[in-house]
């Protein structure tokens, strides 16, 4: 299988099925072990911890850059020394390969 981080996101306007639990679980295996597929397989999440606010914000800016390049945007929950990243493809109400592509790119940070 091709490395997810080398792929590009494709536009998703809906009308396609979201990934099944089995498909999402298989793709999750290509990511850092800390990524979790939600029990309903509708989102992909990971918590990142940092030494201080500066490093947290540097990470957030890097994630924003990836999201803008790929035109696929996560939900971010940010505090002084943490950032929780949640990917989901809202137009299909679940996960698509785009979520895993972006997660793989975040893993490279």
N, C-alpha and C positions, 0 to 999 in steps of 0.2 A: 504494500500500500504506500502511496505517496505521502511524504512528510506533510502534515497539515500546515505547518508554518510556511511552507513554500507555495501554498495555494492562495488564490484570491477569492474573496467573497463574490457571490453572484446576486444581483438584485432579486428580492423576494417580495412580490406584491400580493401574496396570498394565493389561494386556489390550489395549493399543493399540500399534501399531508405532512404533518410534523413527524419527526423521527419516532419510531417505536422505542419502548424501553430497551429492547435488545440492541437496536441500532445505536442508541445513545450510549449504552454501556460499552459497546465495542469501541466506539470513538473515544470515550473517556479513557480507555486503556492507552491511548496515544498521548495523553497529557500528563503533567506532573500529578503525582499521587494525591495532592491536596485538593484537586478539583472534585466536586461532588455533583452528581446528577440528582436533582430533587426526586423524591419518591414518586411523584406523578409524571416524571420525565418532561416537565414543562420548562425547566430552567437548569442552568449550570452555574455553580457558585464556588467561590474560593475566598478565604480570608487571608489577607497579607498583613504582616506586622512589620513595623519599622522602628528604628532607634529614636527618631524625633520627627517633628512636624515638617522640617525641610525635606527629608527623605520621602516622607509620605506624599507631599505635594509634587515632588519630582516624579514619583511613580504615577500619580494621578495625571500629570501632564503628558507623560509618555503613553499611558493608556488612551487618553483623549486623542493623541496623534494617530495611534493605530486605528482607533474607531473612525476617525475622519477619513483616513486613507482608504479604509475598507468599506466605508459608508454603512457600518453596522455598529450600533452603539449600545454599550452595556448600561445597566443601572449601577451606580456607585454609591456606597455608604462610606463616608469618610470622617475620621476623627483624628486627634492629635498624632497617634502612632499606629493607625490601622486604616486599611481600605478593604471593604468587602465588594467584590466584583460579581455581578450577576448578569449572565447572558441569557437571552431568550429571543426568539423571533416572534415579535408581537403580532405580525400580520397573519401568522398561521396558528397562533395560540399554543406554541410549544417550541421545541428545539429543531434547528436545521443544521446542516453542515457548517453554515456560516458561523454559528456560535462556537463550534469547536476549532475552526480556523483562527478566529480571533483569540480564543483562549490559548492556543498554541503559540501565537505571536506574543501574547502577554508573558507566557512562560520564558520567552527569550530575554526579557528585560532583566 
